[in-house]
Amino acid sequence: MLQNKKLGLVITGSFCTFSAVLPVLEDLCRENEVTVVMSETAYSTDTRFWKIEDYKNRLREITGHGIIHTVRDAEPIGPRQMFDAQLVAPCTGNTLAKLNWGITDTAAVMAAKAHLRNGRPLILAVSTNDALGAAGQNIGMLLNKRNIYFVPFRQDDSGKKPRSMVADLSLCAQAVEAALEGRQLQPLIQAPVC
């Protein structure tokens, strides 16, 4: 069971997934200390899904902490060894590309890069419409990088979005626990929901 850990939860701009992240955060906060990091876009954008101030207030209520949302504030995550593990949920195709190619221009990727320098697990919960397209190469390459793990994922709507994949967020805690043990939670590719 995942408990007594210091965890980072990085939220990037897959806005349709924001509601599904809240139960994950609540679950992780039951037995662990969790700090939220948001990309600048996720931190500042109202959408049809959420008024962002309402969403941020909910995150603060659940964690009891403020939100890291700038590159400057994310950089100390590494030197201070703030987290035992860090979960990026949702992890967009844009974030996958930046992580794969070493581009550090948002609080989200700075948090991940700073965390990885400590040799600790980074767990990615994919949510992208082009996982089986342009983002596929980044997923493949990240699967081969040390200390990077994935929350198992599946196609979310093969009829309307044939290249789209989304992580099974109900498996986040298990994926983090497995990553802390140095293993990828399996099966990585889940059967589609019918």
C-alpha positions, 0 to 999 in steps of 0.5 A: 500500500502506498503510504507515508510518501511525499508525492508530486502531482503534475497537472498539464492541459488535458482539460477534459481530464481535470475532473477525473484527476480529483479522485486520484488526488484524494486517494493519494492524499489519504496516506501521503503528502501531495504537492500539486504542480500545474503547467502555466496553461493549466493554471491560468485557463478557464474552459468549458469543464472548469473555471480555473479558480474553482479548480485550483481552490479544490486542489488546495482544499484536498492537499492543504498546500499551495500550487507550484505553477512557475518554472522558477518555483519548480526548479528547487524540486530537484535540489531539495529532493522534495518528492519520493515519486512524481505523477504527471496526470494528465500528461499531454502529447505536448508534455510527452514531447518536451520530456522526451526531447529535454525541453524545459519551458514550463513548470510541469516539465521543469518539475519532472526534470528537476525530480528525475535528477534525483534518480526517483520515479516519474510516472506518466498518465497519458492523455493525448489524441495523437498517442497512436500518431505523432506522440507515439514516437515520444511514448516509445522513447520514454518507455526506454528511459530510466526512472520513467514509468507509465500508468497503464493506458488504452484507446478511449474512443477508437471510433471517433478518435482512432489515435487517442489514448488515455491512462486508466486513472484508477490505476495511478496509486498502483502505478506509483507504488510499482514505480517506487519498487522499480517496476512498470505496472502491467499490462501497460496497454489495457483493453478498451472500455466497451 
